[in-house]
Amino acid sequence: MDSLVGPIIFMLIIGGIAGYFIGYLIKKISHFALIIGIFVFLLMYLVYTKSINLDLGELGATVTRFAESLAPLGLTGLVSSAPFVGSFVVGLVFGLKSVN
C-alpha cells in the first residue's frame, strides 16, 4: 500500500500545478478571443467565397494521424488517470479564478 501512495501524491501535485497554469494561461489568452474569432470568421468567409482553397478533409486526417501517433506514447494512460484529472480540474478552476 505504501508503494502506491507516492505515485498518487505525485500525480495529484503535478495535475494541480499543470491545471493552475493552464487555467491562468486561458484567462490571459481569453482577452484575445475577439481577435481570434474575427480571424476565424474571415478565414471561413474566404473559404466560403472560394478565395482560398482549404481542404478540410485533409486537415481532419492530419489531426487524426497526429492523435494516433501520440496514443502509444502513454498520453491516453495519463489522461485517463483519475487522480491526475481530478487535481488538474481543481487546479484549472483555481487558475481561472486567480487574481491578476
C-alpha positions as CSV (number, residue, x, y, z in Angstrom):
1,M,0.0,0.0,0.0
2,D,2.9,2.4,0.8
3,S,4.3,1.9,-2.7
4,L,1.1,3.3,-4.2
5,V,0.9,6.5,-2.1
6,G,4.0,8.1,-3.6
7,P,2.9,8.0,-7.2
8,I,-0.6,9.1,-6.4
9,I,0.6,12.1,-4.5
10,F,3.0,12.9,-7.3
11,M,0.1,12.8,-9.8
12,L,-2.0,15.0,-7.6
13,I,0.7,17.6,-7.3
14,I,1.6,17.6,-11.0
15,G,-2.1,17.7,-12.0
16,G,-2.8,20.6,-9.7
17,I,0.1,22.6,-10.8
18,A,-0.5,21.9,-14.5
19,G,-4.2,22.7,-14.1
20,Y,-3.4,26.0,-12.4
21,F,-1.0,27.2,-15.1
22,I,-3.3,26.1,-17.9
23,G,-6.2,28.0,-16.2
24,Y,-4.1,31.1,-15.8
25,L,-3.0,30.9,-19.4
26,I,-6.6,30.5,-20.6
27,K,-7.5,33.5,-18.5
28,K,-4.8,35.6,-20.1
29,I,-5.4,34.4,-23.7
30,S,-9.2,35.0,-23.4
31,H,-8.6,38.7,-23.8
32,F,-7.6,37.9,-27.4
33,A,-10.8,35.9,-28.0
34,L,-12.4,38.6,-30.1
35,I,-9.4,38.9,-32.4
36,I,-9.2,35.1,-32.8
37,G,-12.9,35.0,-33.5
38,I,-12.6,37.7,-36.2
39,F,-9.7,35.8,-37.8
40,V,-11.6,32.5,-37.8
41,F,-14.7,34.2,-39.3
42,L,-12.6,35.9,-42.1
43,L,-11.0,32.5,-42.8
44,M,-14.3,30.8,-43.0
45,Y,-15.6,33.6,-45.3
46,L,-12.7,33.3,-47.6
47,V,-13.2,29.5,-47.8
48,Y,-16.9,30.0,-48.5
49,T,-16.3,32.5,-51.3
50,K,-13.6,30.2,-52.7
51,S,-11.0,32.9,-52.4
52,I,-8.7,30.4,-50.8
53,N,-8.8,26.6,-51.0
54,L,-8.8,24.8,-47.7
55,D,-9.1,21.0,-47.8
56,L,-10.9,20.3,-44.6
57,G,-10.9,16.6,-45.2
58,E,-7.1,16.5,-45.3
59,L,-6.9,18.8,-42.3
60,G,-9.0,16.4,-40.3
61,A,-7.0,13.4,-41.5
62,T,-3.8,15.2,-40.4
63,V,-5.2,15.8,-36.9
64,T,-6.3,12.2,-36.7
65,R,-2.9,10.9,-37.7
66,F,-1.2,13.2,-35.1
67,A,-3.6,12.0,-32.3
68,E,-3.0,8.4,-33.3
69,S,0.8,8.9,-33.1
70,L,0.5,10.3,-29.6
71,A,-1.6,7.4,-28.2
72,P,1.2,4.8,-28.0
73,L,3.3,7.3,-26.0
74,G,1.1,6.9,-23.0
75,L,-0.9,10.1,-23.3
76,T,-4.1,8.0,-23.1
77,G,-3.0,6.4,-19.8
78,L,-2.0,9.8,-18.4
79,V,-5.3,11.5,-19.3
80,S,-7.4,8.6,-18.1
81,S,-5.8,8.6,-14.7
82,A,-8.4,9.7,-12.1
83,P,-6.1,11.4,-9.6
84,F,-4.4,13.4,-12.2
85,V,-7.6,14.5,-13.9
86,G,-9.2,15.4,-10.6
87,S,-6.4,17.5,-9.4
88,F,-6.0,19.1,-12.9
89,V,-9.6,20.2,-12.8
90,V,-9.2,21.7,-9.3
91,G,-6.0,23.5,-10.4
92,L,-7.7,24.7,-13.5
93,V,-10.6,26.3,-11.5
94,F,-8.1,28.0,-9.2
95,G,-6.1,29.2,-12.2
96,L,-9.2,30.7,-13.8
97,K,-10.2,32.4,-10.6
98,S,-6.8,33.7,-9.7
99,V,-6.5,37.4,-9.1
100,N,-4.2,39.1,-11.6
